[in-house]
Amino acid sequence: MPTFQFEAMDSTGAEIKDVIDAATEEDAQATIRQMGYFVTKISVKKARKKSQQTGTSKKRGFVFGGVPSKELSAFTRQLSILQDAGLPILRSLRIMADQARAGRLKYSLEDTCEAIEGGDTLSEAMGKSPKCFNRLYVNMIKAGEAGGALEVILQRLADFQESAEALKRKVKGAMIYPIVVVSVAVGILTFIMIKIVPSFQDIFADFDLELPLLTVYLIAFSEWCVNYWYLIPGIPTLIWLTIKLIRKFKAGRFGWDQFIIKVPIFGILIEKNIMARTSRTLGTLISSGVPILEALTITRETCGNAVFEKLYGRVSERIREGDAMALPMKEYSRLSFHPVAAFFWFAFIGGPIGLLIYMLKYRQRIVDDIVVNMVDVGEETGELDTMLYKVADTYDDEVAVLTDGLTKLMEPLLIIFLGGAVGFIVIALFVPLVDLINGLTG
């Protein structure tokens, strides 16, 4: 389908320049008149030369990864505002592409504009840039195009992304404080073990003192730090690489994801966070007109946890067989024993004690009765999307409360840990030092 470039005037006399896809020039003019414009000039837009396209691609820098969620959320909100103002989609995208800084989003928008000029729909064009626009994004745009309510879908998508980003910021904010404090504390204690304690050890050796048991333990640990200091950053790095390697396998990923949502203290926070995000995703897709099976598939692919992926996959299978959503969600929310998850509990949560805790906890359901009941009511009343939004809001509030509670709990625990470590070092060093001073004065 050819693309026509036109100049026109609106009802206020302002000049409009834009492009439009149409089968013939007469169809293009008729469409422009329906938009409320008076055509002053129209012509077929010539395709850019291949050399120009090549030159453009050469100017692009190399880009790693995808688009940050915060940047994509801001783009979606701005695009929804432009569409609500009545601007043609191609013009809106070009405005956003010109304003964006060099990177994945800018290049993807340029490619999207070119694909639309070539005859693709907006969803088809965005689908060609998967590192920028994921399947959830593309399918919601497709639903908006099919229903003729693209600006409404963009607003819903922007609301969804902003809610997800706000929840992510809350969780990250709660984690930053303890991570920074523990990192600084480990650095300071390592410096004391490597530089300070050996100096005291030399003093004690010169006077041939009989050292108390605490001091002996401290000096032994200091010698280990001096001889094997590289293991202090090396052990956490090795553990991280091992987990990454295990998660490369399907069974390993499922076992780790099952472990992480049941781990003490942080597990419930992670589980509720995933439940809030997936409920909002599913509700947004259903309210946008995406079929339930397609919505469940997209939710499964974007939830980021193998346990929930399996849950939504089984729910989807039961819906294909003619069942409702609430019953299979309740049946399949109870987990089964997994050897990899048991290994992680044994390795990270106290050996046999951790394994015993896992045996007591692994049968606990990951979907509460309140979620099942609200989904059931939503299916009966035809308001499933509304109920899913309420589930997401409820879990968002619970995550916020848990995050604040954990932050307040971590502060005294970290103070106790640091106080205990510093107190141990002070007592272990100064008890023999006081004995030395008393001996010299006597």
N, C-alpha and C positions, 0 to 999 in steps of 0.2 A: 504494500500500500504506500503510495507516494506521500511525501511530507510537503505541505505548502507553507511558505513563509508569507505573512501578511502584515499590513499596517492598517489600523482602523481607529475609529474615534468612539468613545463611549458617550453616554447621555449627557455628561458634563462638558464634553468637548475635549477631554484629555486624550492624548495620542497613545495608542496601544500598539506594541510590536511583539509578535509571538509567532509560534508555529503550530500547525494542526495537521493531523493525519486524516485523509479522506480519499475515497476512490477516484473522484473527479473534482475538477475545480468548482463545478456547480454545487456539489455536495459540501465542499469546504465553505463556500460562501453562505450556503443555507445554514450550516452549523454555526458559523460566526454570527449571523444575524440572530439566531436563537439565543446566543450568549448576550445579546443586547448591544452589539457593536455595529458600527457602520463601516463597511469595507472601503478603503481608499486605494489599496494596492495589494495585489496577491500574485504570487509566482511560486513555481515548484522549487523547493530547496535543493540545491545541488549537494551531492555527497562530497565529503572531504576527500581530497586526494590521498592515495596510500602513502605518499612520501610525507604528507603533513601528519598523518596518523603515526607514522614511524617516528617522526621528529618529536611528537608529543610524548610518546612512550619513552623516548630516550631521556626526556627531562625529568621523569619520575625517579625518585630515589628508591632504594630497596627498603621494604617495610617488613618488620617482623610481627607475627601474631595478628590478632584481630583488632576490633575497635573496643576501647574501654567502655564499660557499661554506662558510666556517667556521661561520656561524650555522646553515645548513641541515644540515651534518654533525652538529653538536651536537644539533639537534632530532631527527634520525633515530636517533641513538644513544639518546636519552632515550625516544623512542617505542618502540624495540625493547625497552628494559628494562620499560616499562609493559606491553607486550603479552606479554612473557615471564612477567610476574607474574600474568597472567590477567585483566587489566582489559578490559572491553568497549572496542572501538575508539573509539566516540563519546565515552565518558567520558575516555579517554586524550587525545583531541584537545582536548576542552574544558579539561582540566588544562593542556595545553601552551599553549593559546590564552590562558588566564588568566595564565600565568607570563610569556609573551612580552611584550617591550616594544612600544610602538606602532610599527608599520611594516608592510612588505609581508608578512612571515611571519605576524604576528598577524591581519591582515585576511584573508589567504588561508585561515588555519585556521578563522576564523569563517565564511567563505563555504563551506568544505568541510563544516563541521558542519551548516550549513543545508541543503546539498545532500543530505547523508546522511539528514537528517530528512525530506527530501522524497522519499526512495525510491531515491536513487542509491547505487551501490556506492562503496567508498573510491577506487578507481582513476578511476571516472567523475567523482567529486566533485573529486579533485585535478587531473584533466585540464582542469577549468574555470578553473584558476589557472595558466596556462602560464608566467607570469613568476616563479612560485615553484617549481613542480614541472615540470621539463622532461620530454621524451618518454621519456628513459631512466628517470627516476624512476617515471613513471606506468606504463610497461610492466612494470617489475619488480614493482610493487605488484599489477598485474593478474595476473601470473604467480603471485604468492604467494596471491592470492585463489582462483585456479583450482586450485592444488595443495593448498589448505588448510594452508599453512605460512607464513602472513604474518609471524610473529615471526622465522622463520629468514631470510626474504627481507630483512626490515628489518635484521637483524644483518649480512647480507652487504652490503647497501647502505651501512650505516654504516661497515663495514670498507673498502669501496671508496672512499667519500668521504674518510675519514681518511687513507688511503694517498695519494690524489691531492693532498690538502691538504698533507701532509708533503713530497711531492715539489715542490710549488709553492713552499713556504717555503724549501726548500734552494736552488732556482734564484734566487728573489728575494733571498735573503740574500747570494748570491754577487755579485749585480748592484749591491746598495746601496753597497758600499764604493767601487768605482771610480767610480760615478756621483757620489757625494758629493765624493770627492777631486777629480775633474776639474772639477766645478761650482765648488767653492771656489777651485781654482787659476785657472780662467778669470776668476773675479771679481777675485781679487787682481791678476793680470797686467793686466786691463783698467784697474783703478784706477791701477796704476803707469804704464801708457801714457798715461792721460788727465791725471793730476795730477802725477806725479813727473818724468817725462821732459821735459815742456815747461819745467819750472823749470831743469833742467840746460841745455836748449837756449838759454834766455835768457842764462845765464851764459856759455856758449860764444860766443854772438853778441856780447856786450858786449866780450869780449877778442879777437874776430876771430881765433879759432883755426882752424887747418887740421885738420879732423876726419878720423880714420881711416875706412875703408870700413864697418866694423861699426857705428860710431856713426851714420854717414849712413843706413844701412839702418834702424837702430833709430828714429831721429828721423822718417824717412819713414813707418814703420809707426805711430808715435805720432800723427803728424798725421792719418793715415787714421782712426785710432780716435777722435780728437777730432772730426773732421768727419762721420764716418759711424758713430758709436757705436751707432745704432739697428739697424744691420745685424748686430751681434753676436748679439742674441737673434732678430732678424728672419729671418736666413738659415736657422737650424735650424727655426724655426716654418714658414717657407715650404716647406722640404723635407718636413716632416711633413704639411702640408696637401696638397702635391702627391701624396705617397704615398697619403694617404687618398682623394684624388680618383681616382687611377689604380685603386685597389682597388675602387672602385664598379662597375667593369666586370669582366665574367667573365674576359676574357683578362688584364686587369691584375692581378686578384687571384691568378690562377694563376701569372703571371710573378713577382710579388713573393714568393709562398709558395715557389716553386721556388728563387728567389734566397736566401731567408732560411735554408733548410735546407742550403744548400751554401756559404754564406759562410764565409770562413776563421775559425778559432778557435771562434766561437759556433755555427756551423751544425751541427756534429756533436752539440753539446749539445741544440739544439732538436730535431733529428731523433730522437735517442734518447729525449728526453722525450715526444714525440708517440707514438713506438712503444710506450713503456711504458704510456702512458695508454690508448691504443686497445686494446692487448692485454688490459689489465685490464678495460676496459669490456666487450669482447666475451666474455671469460671469465666475467665476473659475470652477464651476460645469459644465456649458454648454461647455466651451472650453475643459474640460477633457473628454467629451463624455457621460456625465450622461444625460438621457432623460429629456426633459423639465418639465414634470409633477413631476418626482422624484426630480429634482433640485428645483422646487418651493416648494415641500413639505419639503425638508431639509432646505431651506431658511426660510420658515415659522416657523419651529421648533427651529431655532437657532437665530432668530432676537431679542428675548428677550423683545418684546413689544406687548401687546395684540392687539393694533390698527393695527399694521403692520401684525400681524398674521392673522387677519380677512381679511385684504386687499389681501394678497397673497393666502389665502384660496379661496376667491371668484374668483380671477384671474384664479386659477387652475381649478375651476369648469367650468368657461366659456371656457377654452381651451379644456376641455374634451368634451364640446358641439360643438367644431369645430371653435371657434372664435380665433382671434389673441390675442396677449398679451396687446398691447397698449391701445385698446379701453376700456376693463374692468378696466385696471389700472387707466384710467382717470375717469371712471364712479364711481368707488368705493372709490376714494381717498377723497371724500367729506364726512365729518363726520356728524352724526346725534346727536340730543340732548340726553344726558345721565344724569340721576338724580344724580348718585354718583359723576360724574365729577362736576356737578353744586354744590353739597355739599362741595367739596374740594375748589372750587373757593369762595364760601360764607365763609368758615371757615378760609382760609389762605390768601385771597386777599381782605380783607376789607369789608366783609359782603355784603350788597346790591350793593355796587360799584363793588365788584368782580363778583357778579352774573350778573350784567349788562355787564361787559367786556366779560364774558363767552358767553352771548347771542349774542354779536357782533362778536366773534371770532370762535365759534365752527363750523361754516359752511365753514371755510377756508380749502382748499385742502392740503393734506399732500404730494402730488406728484405734482411737478411743471410741467408746459407745456414743458419745455426743456427736462425733463426726458421722458415724453410721446412721444415727437417727435423723440428723439434719439432711443428709443425702436422701434418705428414704422419704422424708417429708417433701423435699424438693422435687423428687420424681413424681410423687402422687399429685402435687399441686401444679406441676409444670413450671416451677420456679427453681430449677436446679442451679442455675447460674447465681441467683441471689443467695441461696443457701451456701454455696461454695464461697462466695464473697464473705459471708458472715463467719464461716469456719476460718478463713484466712485472717480476718480481722481479730477473731478471738485468739488465734495462735500468735499473731503479731503482738498482741497485748501481753500474752504469757511470756513470749521471748523477751520483751522489754523488761518485764518484772524480774525474770530470771537473770537477765544480763545485769541489771542494777544490783540484785542480791549477790551475784557472784563477785561483782566488783567490790562491794562492801565487805564480803567475806575474805577476799584475797588480801586486802590490806592488812588486817591483823595477823593473818597466817604468814605473810611475808615478813612482817615485823618480828614475829616470834622466831622464824627461821634465821633471819639475819642476827637477831639478838643472841640466839643460841650459839650460832657459829662464832660470832665475835667473842662472846663470853667464854666459850671453850678455849679459844686461842689465848685470851688474856690470862685465864686461870692457869693453863698449861705452861705459859712462859713465865709468869710472874711469881708463881709459888717457888720454883727453884731459885729464881733471882732474889727473892726476899730471904730465903735460907742462906744464899751466898753473902748478902749484905750483913745479915746477923752474925755469920761466922767471921767476917772480916772485922766488924766492930768489936766482937767479943775477944 
